[in-house]
Amino acid sequence: MTNGYTLFGRLPTPEEHRRLAEAVGWSHAFEWETMAAALNGSLAGVVALADGQVIGMGRLVGDGVKFFYVQDLAVLPAYQGQGIGTALLRSLLDYVCRSSPATAFVGLFATEGAQSLYKRDGFTPGDMRGMFRLIAPASISSQ
C-alpha cells in the first residue's frame, strides 16, 4: 500500500473503465459496447484501489515485443496530484522492461494537463509528430 492506495496488476473491468473515463471527461471517446473486447486485447493493465474502489487505471496495447502504447491512464479527480498517475505509469513501464527482449518504443497521447506527468518519466515530443485517423466500420477505402 502506498499513500492510502494499492496497485494491482490487472485490467479494469468495463464498468470500472467507464466510471473512471466518465469522471475525467472522456465519455465521448469510447463506444461502450466495444469496451470489453478492447480491454481483452490489451497486453497488460494496472489499477489503483483505495477503500475498496478503483480510483485509477492504465493499460498497454501494442505488439508486446517492440511497440507499446500507454492507453487510458486515468485517476479520479479527487485523487489526482497524489502520485497515483505516476505510480500507474511506472508500473506499466516496468512491465515493458520485463517483457521486451530489445529496446522498446513506448508511445502515448497526452492531454495538455497530463503532459508534465509523462515528461517527468522521460517522455518527449521527439522528432516525430503523432498522427491518427478515425475509421468507422466498413468505411475503409483505397484513398
N, C-alpha and C positions, 0 to 999 in steps of 0.2 A: 504494500500500500504506500502510495506517495501523496502527501498533502491531502488526504481525505478521499482519494480515488485510487482505483486499481485498474491496471491494464490487463486485458485478456486477448490472447492471440486467436481471434475468431472474427468472422464477418458479422456485421449487424444483420438482424432479421429484416425482411422487407418492411415490417411495421416500425422497427427501430429506425431504420434508414429514413423512412418517410417523416417520422416525427422530428428527427434532427434536421433533415433537409428543409422542411417547412419552417422550423424555428429560426433558421439562418437566412430565410428568404429565397430558397431555391425551389419553391413549389412549382414554378413554371418550367423547370429544367428537366423534368422526368415524365415519362409515360408510366404511370404507376403499375399498370397491368403487366409491364415487361420487367419490372424491377427484380423479381425473384430470379428470373433467368440471367439477368445481368450480374447479379451478385454471385450466382453459381459459376459464372465464367471468370471470376476473379482468381488471381494467383494466391492472394493472402489478404488477411484483414486483421484489424485490431480495433477493439472498443475500450472505452474508459467507463467504468461504473463507479457511481457514488450513491450511497443509500439505496442500493438495490435497483437503480435505474441506469440505463445507458445515457451518458452525458456527452460522449464524443465518439467519433468513428473515423476510420480511414481504411482505404484498401489499395491494393496494387493490381494493375492489369498489365498485360504485355505477353511476350513470348517466354518469359521465365528463364532466359539464358543471357541475352544481350540487351534487350529493350524492356524497360519497366516504366510505368506511368503511375504516379500517385493520383488517386481519384477519390473524390467525395470526402476529403478531410474536413470535418466539421465538429464544432464544440458548441453546446448550448450557450446562448448569450450570457446567462447568469454565471457560467463557469469560465468564460474567456478571460484571458490575461493572467491565468494562474499556472501557465506552463504545460497545460494539458495538450494543446495542439503540438507543441514541440516534442513532448513525450510520444505522442501518436506517430509523428513523422519519424522520429529516431527509431522507433520500433519497426516501422516499415523499411527504413534504410538498413537496419540490422538484418532483416530478412534478405534483402538484396545481397548484402555482404556474405551471408552464409550460403546462399543458394546459387549465385552466379559463378561459373567457372573461370570467367575472364572479366576484364574491365567492363562494367555495365554502364549503359546510358540510362539515366533516370530523368524523365521529363514530367512536367506538370503544367497546368494552367492555374494561375493565382488571381484571386480577386485583388483589387487595389489595396484593400485593407489587410490582406494576408501576406503581401509581398515581403514585409520585414521578417516574418516568421521563417520564410524559406531562405531569405538572404543570410540569416544567422546560421543556417546549416549548409552554406556554400553554394546555393543555387544562384545563378546569374542569368541575365538575358543572353549571354554568349554572343556568338556571331551568327545566330540563326533567328529566324522570325517564325513563331508558331502560326500555323495556318489551319483552318478547318473548314469543313463543308458539312451541312446537314443534308442527309439524303432520306427522303420518305420512302416507305416500302414501294417496290415496283416502279421507282422513278429513275433508276439508273439509266443513263443514255450514253451514247458514244460521243460525248461533247469534246 
